[in-house]
Amino acid sequence: MYRAASGLGALKQHGADTQLLNIAVRSASTSIAQRSSGGFLGWLTGARSNALPPPDFALPGVTIPPPLADHVEPGKTKITTLSNGVKIASETSPGSACSVGVYVNCGSVYETPETLGATQLLKKLAFTTTRNRSQLRVVREIGAIGGSAKASANRELMSYSYGALKTYMPEMVEVLVDCVRNPALLDWN
C-alpha cells in the first residue's frame, strides 16, 4: 500500500496527465486487492493468506525427523538412609539441570488448635532471612546462579525445592539447608 501511494505521489509531482494518474490508481488498487490477506484479523472472517502454504503441505527439500521412541526408561532412583534417619532419594538425569528438595512431614494435619496456620506461615517465610543470611543475600544467591526456589505446603507435608544447573549443586544444597534449618523469624518478615 505504501509503495502504491509513494508511486502516486511521484506521478503527481512530475505533473503527469490525469488520465495516466487514474490508470495508475486503478491498477494499484486491483493488484493490492489480489495480494491482500484479509487484514490483520482476516482469519476471523475466514480469509486465507496466499503467502504461506498450508501447514499439512510438505515443503520441498525439508526432511521430517523420525519420531522419538514410545518408551523411554526412567532413571534409577537410589534411596539412602543416613544415621540420623533422614532419607535421601537421588536419581540421575541426562539433562544439564537439576533439582534439590527437602520434604518434611509437617502439614496442616499435624497442627493443633494452638498451632493452627503454622504450616502456611512457614511456607510464606521460606527462603527469607536466616541466621546466616539476610533476605537480600538469599535472593541474590539464588538469582546469581539462575536458580528457582519454591516452597509449598499441603495437608500432609511441606516441600522446599530449588532448581538450577548441575554445576551449582553444592551452592544449591548450602542455601536450601540453611533456609530449612536456620530460619530467622523476624518481626518485619
C-alpha positions as CSV (number, residue, x, y, z in Angstrom):
1,M,0.0,0.0,0.0
2,Y,2.8,2.4,0.9
3,R,4.6,1.7,-2.4
4,A,1.5,2.4,-4.4
5,A,0.9,5.6,-2.5
6,S,4.5,6.8,-3.0
7,G,4.3,6.0,-6.7
8,L,1.2,8.1,-7.0
9,G,2.9,10.9,-5.2
10,A,5.8,10.7,-7.6
11,L,3.3,10.9,-10.5
12,K,1.7,14.0,-9.0
13,Q,5.0,15.7,-8.5
14,H,6.1,15.3,-12.1
15,G,2.8,16.8,-13.4
16,A,1.6,13.7,-15.2
17,D,-1.5,13.5,-17.2
18,T,-4.8,13.0,-15.2
19,Q,-5.7,10.0,-17.3
20,L,-2.4,8.3,-16.6
21,L,-2.9,9.0,-12.9
22,N,-6.4,7.3,-13.0
23,I,-4.9,4.3,-14.7
24,A,-2.2,4.0,-12.1
25,V,-4.7,4.3,-9.2
26,R,-6.9,1.5,-10.7
27,S,-4.0,-0.9,-11.4
28,A,-2.5,-0.3,-8.0
29,S,-5.8,-1.0,-6.2
30,T,-6.5,-4.2,-8.1
31,S,-3.0,-5.5,-7.5
32,I,-3.3,-4.8,-3.8
33,A,-6.7,-6.4,-3.6
34,Q,-5.4,-9.5,-5.3
35,R,-2.5,-9.8,-2.9
36,S,-4.5,-8.9,0.2
37,S,-4.5,-11.4,3.0
38,G,-7.8,-10.3,4.6
39,G,-6.2,-7.9,7.0
40,F,-4.6,-8.3,10.4
41,L,-7.7,-10.2,11.8
42,G,-8.8,-11.7,8.5
43,W,-8.8,-15.2,9.9
44,L,-11.8,-14.2,12.0
45,T,-13.8,-13.8,8.8
46,G,-12.4,-16.9,7.1
47,A,-10.0,-15.1,4.8
48,R,-6.9,-17.0,3.7
49,S,-3.4,-15.9,3.1
50,N,-1.8,-16.9,-0.2
51,A,1.7,-16.0,1.1
52,L,2.3,-19.3,3.0
53,P,1.5,-22.9,2.1
54,P,-1.0,-24.8,4.3
55,P,0.5,-26.5,7.4
56,D,-0.2,-30.0,6.1
57,F,1.7,-29.4,2.9
58,A,5.3,-30.8,2.9
59,L,7.9,-28.2,1.9
60,P,10.3,-29.3,-0.8
61,G,13.8,-30.1,0.4
62,V,12.7,-30.5,4.1
63,T,13.0,-33.9,5.6
64,I,10.9,-34.8,8.6
65,P,13.0,-36.3,11.5
66,P,11.9,-39.7,12.9
67,P,9.7,-39.7,15.9
68,L,11.0,-40.3,19.4
69,A,10.8,-43.8,20.9
70,D,7.5,-44.6,22.6
71,H,9.2,-45.9,25.7
72,V,11.9,-44.0,27.5
73,E,13.3,-45.8,30.5
74,P,13.2,-43.6,33.7
75,G,16.3,-43.1,35.7
76,K,17.0,-45.4,38.6
77,T,16.1,-44.0,42.0
78,K,18.5,-44.6,44.8
79,I,17.3,-44.2,48.4
80,T,19.9,-43.7,51.1
81,T,19.1,-43.6,54.8
82,L,21.5,-41.5,57.0
83,S,22.4,-42.5,60.6
84,N,20.0,-39.8,61.9
85,G,17.1,-41.3,60.0
86,V,17.0,-38.8,57.1
87,K,16.2,-40.5,53.8
88,I,17.8,-39.1,50.6
89,A,16.3,-40.1,47.3
90,S,18.6,-39.4,44.3
91,E,18.1,-40.0,40.6
92,T,20.4,-39.3,37.7
93,S,19.0,-37.3,34.8
94,P,20.6,-36.8,31.4
95,G,20.0,-33.1,31.2
96,S,22.1,-30.2,32.4
97,A,19.5,-29.0,35.1
98,C,18.9,-30.5,38.5
99,S,16.5,-30.0,41.4
100,V,17.1,-30.5,45.1
101,G,14.2,-30.8,47.5
102,V,13.5,-31.2,51.2
103,Y,10.2,-32.8,52.2
104,V,9.1,-32.5,55.8
105,N,6.1,-34.2,57.5
106,C,4.6,-31.0,58.9
107,G,1.4,-30.5,57.0
108,S,-1.8,-29.0,58.4
109,V,-3.0,-32.4,59.5
110,Y,-0.4,-32.3,62.3
111,E,-1.4,-28.9,63.6
112,T,-3.3,-28.4,66.9
113,P,-5.8,-25.7,67.6
114,E,-2.9,-23.7,69.3
115,T,-0.6,-24.1,66.2
116,L,-3.3,-23.6,63.6
117,G,-1.7,-21.9,60.5
118,A,1.9,-22.7,61.3
119,T,2.5,-24.6,58.1
120,Q,1.2,-21.7,56.0
121,L,3.4,-19.3,58.0
122,L,6.5,-21.5,57.4
123,K,5.6,-21.6,53.7
124,K,5.3,-17.8,53.4
125,L,8.6,-17.3,55.3
126,A,10.6,-19.9,53.3
127,F,13.7,-18.6,51.6
128,T,13.7,-15.3,53.6
129,T,16.1,-14.3,56.4
130,T,18.1,-17.0,58.1
131,R,20.6,-16.8,61.0
132,N,23.5,-16.7,58.4
133,R,22.0,-14.8,55.5
134,S,19.8,-11.7,55.0
135,Q,16.8,-12.0,52.8
136,L,18.6,-9.9,50.1
137,R,21.6,-12.2,50.2
138,V,19.3,-15.3,49.8
139,V,17.6,-13.8,46.9
140,R,20.8,-12.7,45.3
141,E,22.5,-16.1,45.7
142,I,19.5,-17.8,44.1
143,G,19.4,-15.3,41.3
144,A,23.2,-15.3,40.7
145,I,23.1,-18.9,39.5
146,G,19.8,-18.6,37.6
147,G,18.1,-20.7,40.2
148,S,14.4,-21.1,41.1
149,A,13.4,-21.7,44.7
150,K,9.9,-22.6,45.8
151,A,8.1,-23.8,48.9
152,S,4.7,-25.4,49.1
153,A,2.6,-26.8,51.8
154,N,-0.4,-29.2,51.8
155,R,-2.2,-31.4,54.2
156,E,0.5,-33.9,54.9
157,L,3.8,-32.4,54.1
158,M,5.8,-29.3,53.3
159,S,8.3,-29.1,50.5
160,Y,11.2,-26.8,49.8
161,S,12.7,-27.1,46.3
162,Y,15.5,-25.4,44.5
163,G,16.4,-25.9,40.8
164,A,19.4,-24.8,38.7
165,L,22.2,-26.1,36.6
166,K,24.0,-29.2,37.9
167,T,27.3,-27.3,38.2
168,Y,25.8,-25.3,41.1
169,M,24.7,-28.3,43.1
170,P,26.9,-27.5,46.2
171,E,25.7,-23.9,46.4
172,M,22.1,-25.1,46.0
173,V,22.3,-27.6,48.8
174,E,24.0,-25.0,51.1
175,V,21.3,-22.3,50.6
176,L,18.5,-24.9,50.8
177,V,19.7,-26.4,54.1
178,D,20.4,-23.0,55.6
179,C,16.8,-21.8,54.7
180,V,15.2,-25.0,56.1
181,R,17.3,-25.5,59.3
182,N,18.1,-21.9,60.3
183,P,15.2,-19.6,59.6
184,A,15.2,-16.3,61.5
185,L,11.5,-15.4,62.1
186,L,11.9,-11.7,62.4
187,D,9.1,-9.2,63.2
188,W,9.3,-7.4,59.9
189,N,9.1,-10.6,57.8
